[in-house]
Amino acid sequence: MTGRGEPRRFIVFEGGEGAGKSTQVKLLAEALRRDGHAVTTTREPGGAPGAEAIRKLLVDGETARWSPITEALLINAARADHLERTIRPALARGDWVICDRFADSTMAYQGYGMGLDRAWLEDLRQRVVGEDEPGLTLVFDLPVEIGLSRAVASQRYERMGREFHETLRRAFDEIAQARDGRHRVVIDAGGTVDDVAQDVLATVRVTYGLAH
C-alpha cells in the first residue's frame, strides 16, 4: 500500500514516436523488481484483451481510416476496459503500474494534432479515468527528425506527416507545463539508453521517496 500523501504508484510514459518509451518502461520495471517491488507493465491503446482488439483497429490501416471523434471514442473505450481489467486490479493488489501512453497522448494526438475540442476531451478523460490518474507522468522529449528516424513506420501514427509530429512535440511540451494538478516531469530522450534510464529511475526515486 502507498503511504499517506504518497503519489499513486501508477507511472505513465508519454511522448512522440520513436522516443524510446517502450525500452524505458521495461528497464524501469526491471529496476523496481530488483528492489523487491511487484510491477505490472502495460500500454495504450491496449493493455487488456478487449482493449487490445480495439488497438488493432487504431494502429492498422490507412492514416485517414477514422475521423478524429471516432478515434477518440475508440481510444477511450479501450481505456475504460484497460482501467477496469488491468490497471485498477493491479493497483488494488499493491503493484506498481507502468504504462506506455495514457490520456495525455489522447489530448496530444486527437486534441492538438487532429483538432478536437480540448475541453470535450478533458471532460471525457475525467468521466473515463475518474480518480485513477497517474501519480507520475514522464514526458519524453526528442527532436522530431530523430524520433521519426528511429520509428519503423509500421503503424498509422508513425506514417502521419512531419508537420503532425512537430505539432505533437509542441503539444507534449505544453501539456507537461500545464498547471492542472497532475505531476509531470520532462525527460530528455536524446541521450543513451543508459543515461535516459538513470534519469527515469532518479525521477521515480525522488517522486516516491525510494532509497537509492
DAWOPE-V363899 format. One record per helix or strand of 2 or more residues. SS is the DSSP state (H for helix, E for strand). FROM is the first residue (numbers start at 1). LEN is the number of residues. If there is no record, write none. Layout:
# DAWOPE-V363899
SS,FROM,LEN ; SS,FROM,LEN
This chain:
# DAWOPE-V363899
E,10,6 ; H,21,14 ; E,39,5 ; H,49,11 ; H,68,25 ; E,96,5 ; H,103,11 ; H,118,12 ; E,136,6 ; H,144,7 ; H,157,3 ; H,162,16 ; E,184,5 ; H,193,16
